[in-house]
Amino acid sequence: MSIRIYIGNLPQGFNQKEFDTILKSVSDSIRFKAVLDKETKECRGFGFATTNNEENANLVIQKLNGFELNGSKLRVELSEKKDSGSNKRNSGNLNKNKKRKNFKKVVHSDAPNLEAPDPRWAGELSKLKDLLANQKTPA
C-alpha cells in the first residue's frame, strides 16, 4: 500500500533535483512529483511524495515539516484522500445512484411573458403605458 504525503509551501524557482537530494537524505524509497502549472510548466508551490513504508512517511513528515527551503518553511503532512465524487472521470457513474435535487431551472426566452408584471414595477408600468397612449404621432 502506498502512502501519499502532501508537501506544500515550496519556494518560487523550486528546483526538483535539489529537493530530491533532500528527500534521499531522509529515505531512499520516496518518490516526489511537483504539481506544475499547465501554461507556464512551473511548480505551483506544492507536490506529493509517495512511499510504501509508513515509517518512512512519518520520518519525512518529522524531518521536513517546518524545514526551511530557500526562505520558505515547508508544510509536510499525510495527504487526505480525495472524495470519489470529485473525480471527474468517475463522477458520471457514481451520480447515477444518487437522487438529484429537485429545483426549478430558470429558462430565458424571447417569447412574450403571459404572467402578470412584477408588482414592484406595476405603478411605473402603468404611468409608462399612459404616456405612450397619450403621445401624438407626427402626420
C-alpha positions in Angstrom: 0.0 0.0 0.0 1.5 3.3 -1.0 1.3 6.3 1.4 0.9 9.7 -0.1 2.4 12.8 1.5 1.5 16.4 0.8 4.4 18.8 0.6 3.4 22.4 0.4 4.8 26.0 0.5 7.5 25.2 -2.0 9.5 28.3 -2.9 9.4 30.1 -6.2 12.1 28.9 -8.5 11.8 25.5 -7.0 14.5 23.0 -8.1 13.2 19.4 -8.4 16.7 17.9 -8.3 17.8 19.9 -5.3 14.6 18.7 -3.4 15.1 15.1 -4.5 18.6 15.1 -2.8 17.0 16.4 0.4 14.4 13.6 0.2 17.0 11.0 -0.5 18.9 12.1 2.6 15.8 11.2 4.7 15.0 7.9 2.8 15.8 6.3 -0.5 12.3 4.9 -1.1 10.5 8.2 -1.6 9.3 9.4 -4.9 8.3 13.1 -5.3 6.3 14.8 -8.0 5.7 18.6 -8.0 2.3 19.9 -9.3 3.0 22.1 -12.4 1.1 25.0 -13.9 -0.4 23.9 -17.2 0.6 27.1 -19.1 4.0 28.0 -17.6 5.1 24.5 -16.6 6.5 25.9 -13.4 5.8 24.4 -9.9 2.5 25.7 -8.4 4.1 25.6 -4.9 3.2 22.1 -3.8 3.6 18.5 -4.7 3.1 14.9 -3.5 5.6 12.3 -2.3 4.8 8.6 -2.1 6.4 5.8 -0.2 5.5 2.2 0.6 6.6 2.3 4.2 4.6 4.1 7.0 7.8 4.6 9.0 9.4 6.4 6.1 6.3 8.6 5.7 6.4 9.5 9.4 10.1 10.2 9.2 9.7 12.5 6.2 7.0 14.4 8.0 9.0 14.7 11.1 12.2 15.8 9.4 10.8 18.1 6.7 7.7 19.8 8.3 8.9 23.3 9.0 12.2 22.7 7.1 13.3 26.0 5.5 14.0 25.7 1.8 15.1 28.9 0.0 13.3 31.1 2.5 10.1 29.1 2.7 9.1 26.8 5.6 7.8 23.6 4.1 4.4 22.2 5.1 4.6 18.4 5.1 1.7 16.1 6.2 -0.2 13.0 5.2 -2.3 13.6 2.1 -6.1 13.3 2.6 -8.0 11.0 0.4 -9.9 12.8 -2.4 -13.6 12.3 -2.4 -14.5 9.8 -5.1 -17.4 12.2 -6.2 -14.9 14.9 -7.1 -13.1 12.7 -9.6 -14.2 13.9 -13.0 -13.7 10.6 -14.8 -15.8 8.6 -12.4 -18.4 11.1 -11.3 -20.9 10.1 -14.0 -21.0 6.5 -12.8 -21.4 7.5 -9.2 -24.1 10.0 -9.6 -26.5 7.5 -11.3 -27.4 6.1 -7.9 -27.9 9.5 -6.2 -31.1 11.3 -6.4 -30.8 14.8 -7.8 -32.2 17.8 -6.0 -35.5 18.9 -7.3 -35.3 22.6 -8.2 -36.8 24.9 -10.8 -34.5 26.0 -13.6 -34.7 29.5 -14.9 -35.1 29.4 -18.7 -34.8 32.6 -20.6 -36.9 33.1 -23.7 -37.8 35.8 -26.1 -41.4 34.6 -26.1 -43.9 37.1 -24.5 -44.5 36.6 -20.8 -48.1 35.8 -20.1 -47.7 36.2 -16.3 -48.6 39.5 -14.5 -45.9 42.1 -14.4 -43.7 42.4 -11.3 -45.8 44.2 -8.6 -42.8 46.3 -7.6 -42.9 48.0 -11.1 -46.7 48.0 -11.6 -47.1 51.7 -10.8 -44.2 52.7 -13.1 -45.5 50.5 -15.8 -49.0 52.0 -15.8 -47.5 55.5 -16.0 -45.4 54.5 -19.0 -48.5 52.9 -20.7 -50.4 56.2 -20.2 -47.6 58.3 -21.6 -47.4 56.1 -24.7 -51.1 56.2 -25.2 -51.2 60.0 -25.0 -48.4 60.5 -27.4 -49.4 62.1 -30.8 -47.8 60.6 -33.9 -46.5 63.1 -36.4 -48.5 63.3 -39.6 
